[in-house]
Amino acid sequence: MKRNRNIDFNRDTYDESRRILKRILWCVLAAVLVGGASFVILLARNDFDFSRFIGRRTETTTDETTSETETAGGGSAPLFSDENAVNILFLCADEEKLDFCEIFSFSKAECSIKIKAIAPDLPLTYNGKKEALSGIYKSYSGSAVRDAIVGRGIPIARMITAQESGFRQVIRLLGPVTVDVPREADFSVDGIRYTLEAKPQEMTADTLLNYMTHAFSDDERVSIQAGAWADILRQHLTPENVERGESFFSKLINCVNTDISAFDYAEYRMPLSDFLMQKPGISVIN
């Protein structure tokens, strides 16, 4: 049986609806006022500069827009857009003094090799203590540097550590490198003066190492180190060199300390050669 619904004619449903609507409107108005006040406070903290408040990037040059990190000295932004890229860490030192630190990232998806130079004075955390990268290398080891970099969210698949003598031997095996010198460089090493004009310069192993470790200073030195590495890879990381066989590979790795093994070479020689046949773009991340 259908039940009859009782209707209360004494209840003013219209007035009740209006009261509910007023409460809703007051809540919305209060939220708007609170939000507006917060906006004004935040805008004041940004010197009433709306572009700074919303985080708008300033206009940059073409070179600057290719940068994925902050400066050559560091920064915690993701280095590479391909999360599946294979990153290799390269350290070169003079005994306990770290000369330079580079990360090479190989991306099959992007058909690219990207180079990131890290300044030796970049502060990193290791064993719960913040210390310059060079200090971590001196106090602990190259593996400690690797762990500190991984702690910054940068995965490292393999690592190569070389003393200056080993770096020279590698370059002698590969051959001279033509390096694009960005501006005139004038420096002395062990009583020998080097004056390099701002143009592509063919360098032997000794000249190249001295250029990378003594030309310019601070961030500019870090930048030219990455640029020199880009030139080394463009000229010597070729399918022809990869296909030179295990004997040549052994000569190279015997000059350095590395966890890249002969088994790695056997397994990845063909994929690496195929990758290089596609002429991947080689660039520096500043």
Secondary structure, DSSP 8 states (H G I E B T S, - for coil): --------TTS-HHHHHHHHHHHHHHHHHHHHHHHHHHHHHHHHHTTT-HHHHTT------HHHHT--SS-TT---S-S-S-TT-EEEEEEEEETTEEEEEEEEEEETTTTEEEEEEE-TT-EEEETTEEEEHHHHHHHT-HHHHHHHHHHTT---SEEEEEEHHHHHHHHHHH--EEEE-SS-EEEEETTEEEEE-SSEEEE-HHHHHHHHHHSS-HHHHHHHHHHHHHHHHHHHS-HHHHTT-HHHHHHHHTTSEES--HHHHHHHHHHHHHHHHT--EEEEE-
